[in-house]
Structures are given as C-alpha cells and as structure tokens.
Amino acid sequence: MARKVLDEPSEDVVAVARQERQARRSPFARIALFIRQVLGELKKVVTPTRRELLGFTAVVLVFVIVMMAVVGALDYVFSAIVIFVFGDPAVSS
C-alpha cells in the first residue's frame, strides 16, 4: 500500500515560509497574522458530545476521589509515625 505524503510540506510552502520570514512585518501585520492563525486553529477544535463530556467528568471525579483517599491515608500514616516517634504533646501537658 502506498504511503500518503500529506504531512510533508511541499517546496512551495517552504519557499513561501522563507519569504515571509525574510520580509519584515509591521507590528499590526504580525498581530493580524497571529489572529488569523488563532482563528484557523479554533476551526479545528471539536467539541465533545454530551455523552463524552459526562464520561470525561466521571473519570476526573473518580480520579480526584481516589487521590484524596491516597493523600488522606498517607497523612494518617505519617501523623501516626510522628506521634509514635516524638510522642503526643497533649499527653505530656
């Protein structure tokens, strides 16, 4: 099967890019180019469906809950170790 060469830039694209790099642009032209590029990238954005959004949200919430449990358990273990090593300050008062 033949490979598609869509990802490789053509010589014309490279030549135009070099010419654009060499040409000095005014600040307004650079801002306009930036805005055109941003709008071009925003057209490529695909919004998730409701089902995908709910799935992603569930995954994030489950991950956060698991991480909270891990951090809580580690906090409990380390505080128990500190109390064992240094003693309980409430008992000595």
C-alpha positions in Angstrom: 0.0 0.0 0.0 1.4 3.4 -0.9 2.1 6.0 1.8 0.4 9.3 1.7 2.7 12.3 1.8 0.2 14.7 3.2 2.3 15.5 6.2 5.4 16.5 4.3 5.4 20.2 3.3 5.7 20.9 -0.4 8.6 23.0 -1.7 6.2 25.9 -2.5 5.1 26.0 1.2 8.7 26.0 2.4 9.6 28.8 -0.1 6.7 30.9 0.9 7.5 30.4 4.6 11.1 31.5 4.0 10.0 34.6 2.1 7.6 35.5 4.9 10.3 35.1 7.5 12.6 37.4 5.5 10.0 40.1 5.0 9.9 42.5 7.8 6.3 42.9 9.0 4.9 45.8 11.0 3.5 45.0 14.4 0.0 45.3 13.2 0.6 42.8 10.4 2.1 40.4 12.9 -0.9 40.8 15.2 -3.3 40.3 12.2 -1.3 37.1 11.2 -1.5 35.8 14.8 -5.3 36.4 14.9 -5.7 34.6 11.5 -3.7 31.7 12.8 -5.7 31.5 16.0 -9.0 31.5 14.2 -7.7 28.9 11.9 -6.8 26.7 14.8 -10.1 27.3 16.5 -11.9 26.0 13.5 -10.1 22.6 14.0 -11.5 22.3 17.6 -14.1 19.5 18.0 -16.4 19.9 20.9 -17.3 16.7 22.8 -20.8 15.2 22.8 -22.8 15.3 25.9 -22.1 11.6 26.5 -18.4 12.1 26.1 -18.4 15.1 28.4 -20.2 13.1 31.1 -17.8 10.3 30.7 -14.8 12.6 31.0 -16.3 14.3 34.0 -16.9 11.0 35.7 -13.3 9.9 35.1 -12.0 13.1 36.5 -14.2 12.9 39.6 -13.3 9.3 40.3 -9.6 10.1 39.9 -9.8 13.1 42.3 -11.7 10.9 44.9 -9.1 8.2 44.7 -6.2 10.7 45.0 -7.9 12.3 48.0 -8.2 8.9 49.7 -4.5 8.2 49.0 -3.4 11.5 50.4 -5.7 11.1 53.4 -4.3 7.7 54.1 -0.7 8.8 53.8 -1.4 11.8 56.1 -2.9 9.5 58.7 0.1 7.1 58.5 2.7 9.8 58.7 0.9 11.6 61.6 0.8 8.2 63.4 4.6 7.8 62.8 5.3 11.3 64.0 3.2 10.8 67.2 5.0 7.5 67.8 8.5 8.9 67.3 8.0 12.3 69.1 5.2 11.5 71.5 1.8 13.0 71.9 2.1 16.7 73.1 -1.4 16.5 74.7 -0.4 13.7 77.0 2.7 15.4 78.4 0.9 18.6 79.4 
